[in-house]
């Protein structure tokens, strides 16, 4: 007998939809505060990463110096807007898989560079990964309408092969 997630058209429970919506609201609030300049600016971002570079290993130190700090204002701008858009996508239940994966990726960076509260960020990363792996956007979300029209890496359902995938 197959489990509830074995069917390509299965719909997750309401609890998972609540988790996705809550994650989306929290991430949207964070992204909005960064976009409006209340929570993230280039110099703050530079300070966060600079502080963590001393602790980072050789690969982490290289990534921080050569990628993240190459243009801290540009990276802060992109980070703020992508986090805001990922949060909105999670609230809408659209593109849940890539949006939640991005949120987890940003959270892992925050943990690695020790720029946030570790416990809360770890919980955020785990919840984001759970949403990314479990079709959380199919219940009370737009992912069910997008299934079959987008590549599998975005929606878990076999879709078109000629569109980004």
N, C-alpha and C positions, 0 to 999 in steps of 0.2 A: 504494500500500500504506500502510495506516495504522500509526502507531507504537504502541508498547505502551500508551501512556496515552490513546490515542484512544477506546478502548472505555469506556463508562460503568461497566462492571463489572470493569475491569482491576485487577490487584493489583500493587503495586510490589514490587521485589526485597527480599531479606533485608537487604541493606546499608542501605537506607533505613529499614527497621524498627529496625535497630541504632542508626542515627543518632537516630531519634525516641525510642527508649528511653533512650539516653544523655542526650539533651537533657532528657527528662522527669525523670530521676534528679537531674541537676544543678539543674534549676529547683525540684524538690520539696525538695531539701536547702536551697536558698536560701530558699524560702518558709517552710520549717519553722523555720529560724534566725530569720527575721523575726517569725514568729508567736510564738515562745517568747521573744522579746525579746533574743536574742543578737546580732542583726545589724541591727535597725532599730527605732528608737523615734521618736516624734514630734519630739523635739528633735534627734536625729541627722538625720532627714529634713529638718527645717528648716535645719540647718546645711549639708547637702548643697546644697539648693536656693538658700539665701542666697549661698553661695559662687559658684554659677553665674550668679546674677542679674546680677552686675556685668559678666559677659562676654556675656550673652544680648542679642539684639537686642530691638527694641521689642515684637514679638509674643511672643517667648520670655519677656521680662521681665514683660509683662502676664500671660501664662499662669502663670508662677511665683508672682507676687504675688497675683493675684486668684483663682486656682483652687487651685493646689497649697498655698499658704501661708495660704489663708483659714481652714482648719482642719487644721493639720499633723498632729495626732494622729489625726483621722478619716481623712485621706488615707493616713497610714502604716498604719492598721488595715486599710483597704480594700485597699491595695496588697499588704500581707503576705498576706492571705487569698486574694486573687485570684491571686497568683503561686503560692501553695501549691496551690490548686485546679487551676490551669492545668498545673502540673507533674504532678499526679496524673492529670489527663486525658490528658496526653501519654504517661505510662507505660502507662495502660490502652488507649491508642489510641482513646479516645472523645472526640468533639467536637474532633478534632485540628486542624481548620481554624481555628475561633475561638480555641482555646487557644494555638496556635502564633502566630497573629496578635497576640494579647495580649502574649505574651512578646516578640515583636519590637517592639511599641509601647513596652513598658516599657524595653527595651534602647535604643531610639532616644532616649527621654527621658534615660536615663543618659548616653548619648553627648553629647546636646545640652547638658546641664547639667554635663558634665565631672565626673561623680561616681564613675566607675569606670575601670579600665584600658581604654583605648580599643581595643586590639587584640583582647583577649579578648571584650569586649562586642560589637564589630563582628562577630566570628566567630559569636557567639551569635545575633545578629540575622539574619545570613545563613542560618544553619542553621534557625532558627525559620521564616523565610520559605520556605525550601525545603520544610520539612515541611508548611507551610500550603498550598503550591501543588501538592503532588505526591501527595495521598492517602496520606500516610504511615501513617495509622491503619488502613488496609485489610489490611495484613499483620500478623498477630499482634496485632490490636487489635479493639476493639468497633465501630469505624466501619462495618465491613462489615455488622454486624447492624442498625445505625442507618440505613443507606442506604435511601432510599425512604420513610422514615417522618418525615424532618425536611426543612426547606427546603433548597434548593440552596446557599444561602450558608453552611450549616453542613457539608455533606457532599459537595458537588460533583455529586451525583446528583439528578435531578429527583425531588422528593418531594411531600409533601402541600402544597397551596397554602393550606390553612386554618390552619396551625400556624405562627405567627410569621413568615409570609413570603408 
